[in-house]
Structures are given as C-alpha cells and as structure tokens.
C-alpha cells in the first residue's frame, strides 16, 4: 500500500485486467440507451423531467446496474482525486485538513477546503505521502479566514466517492454568493462501503462538527448541506444530537447551528413507498441498486435491529415518529428539504419532512420544496460538466436562496 494518507479512509482499488476489460465493455454498451430513451420519451407520463435529464439518468441507472462496486471506481476513483483534479484545473490552492477523531474508536476524517480554511493556525494538514502536489501548492493560497463555514457532505450511495459535480456545485454556490462574502466550504471526505459500514459515516460527521465547535466556531456560523446519502448523514447527526446513538459519544451543540440543507436525502433505505415504483422510469436509481447498496452499508450492523425494535431511527429518518424530532430547535435554526417531483425517494422525504415540521411547531424555520420535473439529485447532476451556464430549477434556486440566507441574512 502506498503512503498516501487517503488510503486510511477508502482503500484505492486495483482492478484486474479482466475487471477493467469487462467495465469498458459495459460502459460502451450504455451508448445503446441514448437513442432508445429518446424514442421512449414522448410516451412517458407527465409530469416528467426534460429529455436530457432522462437520458443522463438512464445512463447512470444502467451503469449502477451493470458495474460492480469495484468497477464504479473507474468512473470516480476517489474523493481526493476529484478534489486534486479540481484544484489543478481551476488554479486553486489544495488545502486538506485532518480532523482528529471524536472518540477513540472513530476513524480519521478529512476536510477538503474550497476557500480559506476557517482556522489557519490549525496544524492538522494531512500528509499526502508520495502524491505530487507541486502543481497545486504553487497556486496562490486563499485569503482572509472566513467567518462562516458550510460543511458539505456528498452523496453516492455510501459507496461512490465525491465527484467533480459536487465540487462544481460548491464552486457555483461560492460564486453566486460572492467569493469575498466571508464564507468557505469544507467538503467532508468520509469512509465508504464495503469497508466502512453503518454507523461509521455518522461517527465521522460527529467528529467534523465537534472539531469546528471545540475550536471556537460559533454554531450560528456553521451550516450543513448534503445530497442523497450526504443528506441521510446530516439527518443522522440531527437524530444523534437529540438521541445519542449508543455506540457513539454524544455531541454538545450548545446553541443551534444556522442551517441544514437536505437535497434528496435518503430517509428510508428499505422503503416500499409508492414513488419507489412509480418514479423509477425517470430516476437514476432502481430498487435492486438501492437494495444492493443498502446491504453493503448495513449488513452485519445494528441497523436492522434498531428499526425492528423501535430503539432508534438514526439511519431511517422517515420511520421516526413526530416525538423523535421534538427539541430540534435546540440543534438547528433553519431546515431546508428538497424532494424531486419525479424521484423515487420523494414519498419518504415528504413523510420525514412533515413529521419534522410538525415536531418543531414553528420553532425552527422549516421549508420543504418539491422540485417540479426533477428526479433524484437533479441539480447536483447538472454540474457533471462544470458550472458555467447552469440554469437552476426549483431545487437550485432553493439551495442558492438558503445559502445566501446563511451567509448574508439574519436568523428569523
């Protein structure tokens, strides 16, 4: 194993020649779906996403279906690799901060910074071993430390690393709000399946939030945002703040965080809600893929027993009763939830959101957006080819508005 510290989080995968050849054949076969989807599109029931979204989702859905977990790493090898390439391509300073574990049994976690690091005096920069960083480290270092930090937690079914699209989305947000507006984005690099099972990701998120708070970042100057699996991790953190998971030390959030932004969050990993079936033609996900990825995450863990015995809902927010969320106003000031009108996870997201909103009874600024003609993670996928020329729909406008409110607005 190489000395790159990245591998303490997610082992770099070396594919055999056969695995690589098989993956290439599978990827080439995806082209077949482009004309076929275009032919089928007029016959799909409305409301439906634009044809370009349907084509992209169909390609992704078949890639997820055909490629093994190992082969998917050909497309997205590592979070660090995506971040390194992003910094190199856009002339950005590479700044990776190592976060000390929250508890003795927690695994290490890293923050990948876009914009100045919040605490420049921190001496916890990650050692990158034999990785040549000269081309990015020569770029001009970021300027004045920010007053506010958005912690972004990427999606990917708990097995796909951070992609360029997540970085492009975050850069777009910084440019929309203003790069000199006094806020930076730290992207959480967390452990992936099958090596890192539930509730490892919650434990690592707790470490990151605890790290900021203990180093003096005021809770009202910290916001959390995440898509898909990242949204699930944030919901797990909110649950843990109210009802500590028995295997993870409690976290002391002594006053409310500013915002949590949940983009197509995974709220029920074993769902049989109607939208799981009815929205499958429009989405990038399928029931078998969700099942396979869920098994990689939770098999052999406490997850199933927690739900069966109704002892906790850290990994299944949609199943939590209203009372589970009472007291949320002590943890966060504003909550934004996005569900795509045409996404498979829609019904569970709406159920979860309605329970949370009922529990807080106006004590938290709560807004739920059903994004018209959008499937799962639609606005995030828009950034697969960059951020120039992206035209936000309902979800994009909501995300921008919530981030602007965090950076520039006062809490209501």
C-alpha positions in Angstrom: 0.0 0.0 0.0 1.3 3.4 -0.9 2.0 6.0 1.8 -0.8 8.3 0.6 -2.9 9.0 3.8 -6.0 9.0 1.6 -6.0 5.2 2.0 -6.7 5.4 5.7 -10.3 6.3 4.7 -11.0 4.4 1.5 -8.6 1.9 0.0 -7.6 2.6 -3.5 -8.9 -0.2 -5.7 -6.7 -2.0 -8.1 -8.8 -3.8 -10.8 -7.6 -6.9 -12.6 -7.2 -6.8 -16.4 -10.4 -8.8 -16.7 -12.4 -6.3 -14.5 -11.1 -3.4 -16.5 -12.0 -5.0 -19.8 -15.4 -6.0 -18.6 -16.0 -2.5 -17.3 -15.1 -0.9 -20.6 -17.5 -3.2 -22.5 -20.3 -2.3 -20.0 -19.6 1.4 -20.4 -19.6 1.2 -24.2 -23.0 -0.6 -24.0 -24.5 2.4 -22.2 -24.5 4.3 -25.5 -27.3 2.0 -26.7 -29.6 3.6 -24.2 -29.3 7.1 -25.7 -31.4 6.7 -28.9 -33.7 4.2 -27.1 -34.5 6.7 -24.4 -35.1 9.4 -26.9 -37.6 7.2 -28.7 -39.4 6.3 -25.5 -39.5 9.8 -24.0 -42.7 11.1 -25.7 -44.6 8.1 -24.3 -43.6 8.7 -20.7 -46.4 10.1 -18.4 -46.2 13.7 -17.3 -45.0 15.5 -15.3 -41.6 14.2 -16.4 -38.1 15.6 -16.3 -36.6 17.2 -19.5 -35.4 14.7 -22.1 -31.7 15.5 -21.4 -32.2 14.6 -17.7 -34.0 11.4 -18.6 -31.1 10.4 -20.9 -28.5 11.1 -18.2 -30.5 9.3 -15.6 -31.0 6.3 -17.8 -27.2 6.1 -18.5 -26.5 6.4 -14.7 -29.1 3.8 -13.8 -27.7 1.2 -16.2 -24.2 2.0 -15.1 -25.2 1.4 -11.5 -26.9 -1.8 -12.6 -24.1 -3.2 -14.7 -20.9 -2.1 -12.9 -19.8 -3.7 -9.7 -18.8 -1.6 -6.7 -15.2 -2.0 -7.7 -15.7 -1.1 -11.3 -17.6 2.1 -10.4 -14.3 3.4 -9.1 -13.1 3.6 -12.7 -15.5 6.4 -13.2 -15.0 8.1 -9.8 -11.7 6.7 -8.3 -11.5 8.8 -5.1 -12.7 11.9 -3.4 -9.1 13.1 -3.1 -8.5 12.5 -6.8 -11.6 14.6 -7.7 -10.5 17.4 -5.4 -6.9 17.4 -6.6 -8.0 17.5 -10.3 -10.5 20.3 -9.5 -7.8 22.4 -7.8 -5.3 21.8 -10.6 -7.9 22.6 -13.4 -9.1 25.9 -11.7 -5.9 27.2 -10.2 -7.0 26.6 -6.7 -4.8 26.1 -3.6 -5.0 22.5 -2.3 -5.9 22.6 1.4 -6.7 19.3 3.1 -7.3 19.4 6.9 -7.1 16.3 9.0 -9.8 16.1 11.7 -9.0 14.3 15.0 -11.4 11.5 15.8 -14.3 12.5 18.2 -13.8 9.2 20.1 -11.1 6.6 20.4 -12.9 4.2 18.1 -13.6 6.7 15.4 -11.8 6.6 12.1 -9.9 9.6 10.7 -11.7 12.1 8.5 -10.6 14.9 6.3 -11.9 18.3 5.2 -11.3 19.4 1.6 -11.4 23.2 1.6 -12.8 25.5 -1.1 -11.9 29.0 0.0 -9.8 29.9 3.0 -9.5 27.5 5.9 -11.5 28.7 8.9 -8.7 28.3 11.4 -5.4 28.9 9.6 -3.4 28.3 12.8 -4.5 24.6 12.6 -1.6 22.3 12.2 -3.6 19.3 11.2 -2.9 19.3 7.5 -2.9 15.8 6.1 0.4 14.3 4.9 -0.1 13.1 1.4 3.0 10.9 1.1 4.1 10.3 -2.4 1.4 12.4 -4.1 3.0 15.2 -6.2 1.1 18.3 -5.1 3.6 20.9 -6.5 1.3 22.0 -9.4 -1.5 23.0 -7.0 0.5 24.0 -4.0 2.2 26.7 -6.1 -1.2 28.4 -6.6 -1.9 31.4 -4.5 -3.1 30.5 -1.0 -6.6 31.6 0.0 -7.0 35.0 1.7 -8.7 36.1 4.9 -10.2 33.3 7.1 -14.0 33.1 6.8 -16.5 34.0 9.4 -18.9 31.3 8.3 -18.4 27.7 7.1 -20.7 25.4 5.1 -19.9 21.8 5.7 -20.9 19.8 2.6 -21.4 16.1 2.7 -21.6 14.4 -0.7 -23.9 11.7 -1.9 -23.1 8.5 -3.8 -25.0 5.6 -2.1 -22.3 5.4 0.6 -20.0 3.7 -2.0 -19.2 6.2 -4.7 -16.7 8.9 -3.8 -17.1 12.6 -4.2 -17.4 13.5 -7.8 -16.4 16.6 -9.9 -20.1 17.6 -9.9 -20.1 18.1 -6.1 -17.1 20.4 -6.3 -18.6 22.2 -9.3 -21.9 22.7 -7.3 -19.9 24.1 -4.3 -17.9 26.5 -6.6 -21.1 27.7 -8.2 -22.5 28.5 -4.7 -19.4 30.4 -3.8 -19.6 32.4 -7.0 -23.3 33.0 -6.6 -23.0 34.3 -3.1 -19.7 36.0 -3.6 -16.2 34.6 -3.0 -15.4 37.6 -0.9 -18.5 37.3 1.3 -16.7 35.8 4.2 -17.6 32.1 3.9 -15.9 29.0 2.8 -17.0 25.4 2.0 -15.4 22.4 3.6 -16.3 19.1 1.9 -16.3 16.1 4.2 -14.3 13.0 3.0 -15.9 10.1 4.8 -15.5 6.3 4.7 -17.2 4.3 2.0 -18.7 0.8 1.8 -18.0 -2.0 1.8 -15.1 -1.3 4.2 -16.9 1.3 6.3 -20.3 0.2 7.4 -23.1 1.9 9.4 -22.8 4.0 11.6 -19.2 4.9 10.6 -20.3 7.8 8.5 -22.4 9.3 11.4 -19.4 8.9 13.7 -17.2 10.8 11.2 -19.7 13.6 10.7 -19.9 14.0 14.5 -16.1 14.3 14.6 -16.1 17.0 12.0 -18.9 19.1 13.6 -17.4 18.6 17.1 -14.0 19.7 15.7 -15.4 23.0 14.5 -17.3 23.8 17.6 -14.5 22.9 20.0 -12.1 25.1 18.1 -14.3 28.0 18.6 -16.6 28.3 15.5 -19.9 29.6 16.8 -22.8 27.3 15.9 -24.7 30.1 14.2 -21.8 30.4 11.8 -21.9 26.8 10.8 -24.3 25.3 8.2 -24.6 21.7 6.9 -25.6 20.7 3.4 -25.7 17.3 1.8 -27.3 15.4 -1.1 -28.7 11.9 -1.1 -26.5 9.8 1.2 -25.0 13.0 2.5 -28.4 14.2 3.4 -29.0 11.0 5.3 -25.8 11.5 7.3 -27.0 15.0 8.3 -30.3 13.6 9.4 -28.4 11.0 11.4 -26.4 13.8 13.0 -29.6 15.7 14.0 -31.0 12.5 15.4 -27.8 11.8 17.3 -27.9 15.3 18.8 -31.3 14.6 20.2 -30.9 10.9 21.0 -27.3 9.8 21.1 -26.5 6.6 19.3 -25.4 4.0 21.8 -22.1 3.3 20.1 -21.1 7.0 19.5 -20.3 9.6 22.2 -22.8 12.5 22.4 -22.0 15.8 20.7 -22.5 19.1 22.6 -24.2 21.5 20.2 -24.6 24.3 22.9 -26.6 26.6 20.7 -28.4 26.0 17.3 -26.5 25.6 14.1 -27.5 28.0 11.4 -28.9 25.9 8.6 -29.2 22.3 7.4 -29.9 21.8 3.7 -31.1 18.4 2.7 -31.0 17.7 -1.0 -32.9 14.5 -2.0 -31.9 12.9 1.3 -32.1 9.1 1.8 -34.6 8.8 4.6 -35.6 5.1 4.4 -33.1 2.5 3.0 -35.7 -0.3 2.8 -38.6 1.7 1.5 -41.7 0.3 -0.3 -43.4 3.7 -0.7 -45.4 4.1 -4.0 -42.9 6.5 -5.5 -40.2 3.9 -5.4 -42.0 2.1 -8.1 -43.9 4.9 -9.9 -40.9 7.2 -10.4 -38.4 4.5 -11.4 -38.7 5.3 -15.2 -37.5 8.9 -14.5 -34.8 8.3 -11.9 -31.1 7.3 -11.8 -31.9 4.7 -9.2 -33.6 1.3 -9.3 -35.0 -0.8 -6.4 -32.3 -3.6 -6.9 -29.5 -1.0 -6.9 -30.8 0.6 -3.7 -31.1 -2.8 -2.1 -27.6 -3.8 -3.1 -26.0 -0.6 -1.8 -28.0 -0.8 1.4 -26.8 -4.3 2.0 -23.2 -3.2 1.6 -23.8 -0.5 4.2 -25.9 -2.2 6.9 -25.4 -6.0 6.7 -24.0 -7.3 10.0 -24.7 -4.0 11.8 -27.2 -2.8 14.4 -29.3 -1.1 11.7 -32.0 -3.7 11.2 -32.4 -4.4 14.9 -32.7 -0.6 15.7 -35.7 -0.4 13.3 -37.2 -3.7 14.2 -37.2 -3.0 17.9 -38.0 0.7 17.5 -35.0 1.7 19.5 -33.7 4.4 17.2 -34.0 6.0 13.8 -30.5 7.3 13.2 -30.5 5.5 9.8 -34.2 5.7 8.9 -35.4 9.2 9.5 -38.7 8.6 7.6 -39.7 6.0 10.1 -39.1 8.2 13.2 -42.3 9.3 15.0 -43.0 13.0 15.4 -41.8 12.9 19.0 -38.4 11.8 17.9 -37.8 15.3 16.4 -39.0 17.3 19.4 -36.3 19.7 20.7 -34.8 20.1 17.2 -34.9 23.9 17.8 -32.0 23.4 20.2 -29.9 21.9 17.4 -30.6 24.0 14.3 -32.2 27.3 13.4 -33.4 26.6 9.9 -34.0 23.4 7.9 -34.5 23.2 4.1 -35.6 20.0 2.5 -35.8 19.2 -1.2 -37.6 16.3 -2.9 -37.8 15.9 -6.7 -41.3 15.7 -8.0 -40.1 12.8 -10.2 -37.8 11.0 -7.8 -38.1 7.6 -6.3 -37.3 8.8 -2.7 -40.0 11.5 -2.9 -42.7 10.0 -0.7 -40.3 9.1 2.1 -38.7 12.5 2.0 -42.1 14.2 2.3 -43.2 12.0 5.2 -40.0 12.7 7.0 -40.3 16.4 6.4 -43.9 16.6 7.5 -43.0 14.9 10.8 -40.1 17.2 11.4 -42.2 20.3 10.6 -45.0 19.1 13.0 -42.5 18.4 15.8 -40.8 21.9 15.7 -44.2 23.7 15.5 -42.8 26.9 14.1 -39.7 27.0 16.5 -37.4 26.2 13.5 -37.5 28.0 10.1 -38.7 25.0 8.1 -39.2 24.9 4.3 -39.9 21.9 2.1 -39.6 22.2 -1.7 -41.0 19.7 -4.2 -38.9 20.5 -7.3 -41.0 20.4 -10.4 -40.0 18.0 -13.1 -36.9 16.9 -11.2 -35.7 13.4 -10.3 -33.2 12.4 -7.6 -30.3 14.8 -7.1 -31.2 16.6 -10.3 -29.4 19.9 -9.6 -26.3 18.1 -8.5 -26.1 16.1 -11.7 -26.4 19.3 -13.7 -22.8 20.0 -12.6 -21.3 16.9 -14.1 -19.7 19.0 -16.9 -18.9 22.2 -14.9 -20.8 25.1 -13.5 -20.7 27.6 -16.4 -24.1 28.1 -17.9 -26.0 26.1 -15.4 -29.6 27.2 -15.1 -31.1 26.3 -11.7 -34.6 24.9 -11.5 -36.7 24.8 -8.3 -34.1 22.9 -6.3 -31.2 25.0 -7.5 -33.0 28.3 -6.7 -33.9 27.0 -3.2 -30.3 25.9 -2.4 -28.9 29.2 -3.6 -31.5 31.1 -1.5 -30.8 29.1 1.6 -27.0 29.5 1.3 -27.4 33.3 0.7 -29.6 33.4 3.8 -26.9 31.6 5.8 -24.1 33.9 4.6 -25.8 37.2 4.4 -29.1 37.0 6.3 -30.1 37.2 9.9 -31.9 34.3 11.6 -35.6 34.9 11.9 
